[in-house]
Amino acid sequence: MDRLALTVPIALLVALTSTPVAGEEHDWEHARTKAGVEVHTRAVPGSIFKEFRATGVVPAPMAQVVAWWQDPTTFTQWIDSCVEARIVGEGVRASYLRFDFPFPALDRDVVLRAVEIESTPDRVVMESRSTDGLVPEVEGLVRIPMMIGRWEFRARDERSTAITYRQHMDAGGRLPAFVLNRAAVDNPIGTLSGLARYAESQNAR
């Protein structure tokens, strides 16, 4: 099976400034640099799970990268371990995602609502939050109870986009904290490098 995927691809309806993801920039520790992606993590007060911040560059125009991020039909092609994604709800920006978790853990799913926080010609910020009520829980899957994310897209030039991707989550179930904290390093590398490969495949068409 693929790596533990704890990704937050689609953003939230309302980002609370009190959440870790929207907090101050301090206490980050470098965790790993791989495949052009640099990952930092930090502890979150009151939580046993770490928040991550990952940075990377995607070889595509910013508007195109944001469009992929908003299109669930692309998610299984670049989000780490995402095996299903679709739009849900009416009149809301929300998506259902299912992730392949390594045995013996059960697979996870989540419903995410999205909001655009900022949009300028050279910078877009999207935020996300897990939500209840739009999709019934599925037997045999663990519904992720808390997932908060933030994606910042910056145009480097006409053909490339710098991304800063942050996330804090609780995957639910009985997974120990060390497993999820390891995934907080592996997952964003898989996702951002996957998005870069997806962009390259689209450019080659």
Secondary structure as UniProt FT lines:
FT   TURN            17..18
FT   HELIX           20..22
FT   STRAND          29..34
FT   TURN            35..36
FT   STRAND          37..42
FT   TURN            45..46
FT   STRAND          51..58
FT   HELIX           62..69
FT   HELIX           72..77
FT   TURN            80..81
FT   STRAND          82..87
FT   STRAND          94..99
FT   TURN            103..104
FT   STRAND          108..120
FT   TURN            121..122
FT   STRAND          123..130
FT   TURN            139..140
FT   STRAND          142..143
FT   STRAND          146..157
FT   TURN            158..159
FT   STRAND          160..170
FT   TURN            173..174
FT   HELIX           177..203
//
